[in-house]
């Protein structure tokens, strides 16, 4: 129970009123997930295809990693690595 700081009597709990106006339409985020099984051929086929035009985000598991520890990408892609990828000696993924 909420009490008034000046009188010590119970104070009503005020809740904000719902808006009667409609907000903007919902926007859906289209995500495509694929496990590439560390295959260079599958990876290169994917990055050179136009599949990315149909989705907002592509999430790739087990991409091909070259001898320098990098993945391949074209100018249409933005590669995101874990922040600890060059300093962490543990594998990026653990399984039981």
N, C-alpha and C positions, 0 to 999 in steps of 0.2 A: 504494500500500500504506500502510495506517495502522499506525503503531508506537506501542507503549505509552510514555508519557512517562517512566515510572519505570524500566522495564527495558530499553527500546530494542528489544524483540522485537516481531514482528508481532502485532497485536491483531486479534481477529475483528471484522468489521463487523456490527454489530447492526442489524437492520431491525425496525420495529414489526410486531407480529402483526396479521393481519387480524381484524376483529371477526366473531364468529359470529352476531351479532344483526343483524336487518334494520333499516335506518334508515327514516326517513319516506319515504312514496311520493314519486316525482318529481312536481314541479309544472310544467306546461307554460305558457309565456307565449304568449298569442295576440296576434299583431301583424298589423295590416292596413295596407298601404301604398297610397297613391293619389296620382297627379299630377293636380292640379286645373286645370292650365293657366291659372292666374290668372283663372279664370272666377268672377265674383261669383254668378251663378245656381247653379252647381254647388256652390260653397262654402256658400251659404246653405241649399241643399237638404240638404247633408250634415250641417251642424251642427244642423239642426232635425229630423233623422231619429233613429231609435232604433238605428242601426247600432252605436253605441258600446257598447251593452249586450252585444254578442256578442264583444267583444274587450277585451283588457287595455290595449292601446296602439294608437292610430291615428297613423301617420306620414304627414304630408301634404307633398308636394312642390309648389312653386309655388302657394301659397294666394293667395287674393285679398288684396291689400294696398290699404287706402284712402289718401286723399290725405294723411293724417297719418302714414303709414308703419306702421299697425297692421293686424292681421288681425281678423276678427270671431269671436266666440265667445259661447256661452250659458253659463249658470251650471254646466252639466254638463261643461264643458271646462276644461282647464288648458293655457293657451298658454305655450310655451317658446320664447323668442327667443335667438339667439346673443348672448353677452355683449358683443360689439363692434358690435352692430347700429346703435347711434346714433353711434358714433365712427368707424367704419370707412368709408372712402370707396370701397373696392373692392367689387365685386359679391359677394353672398353665395355665389355659385357660379360657377366658371369652367369652361368647356368648350373642348375643342380641336377 
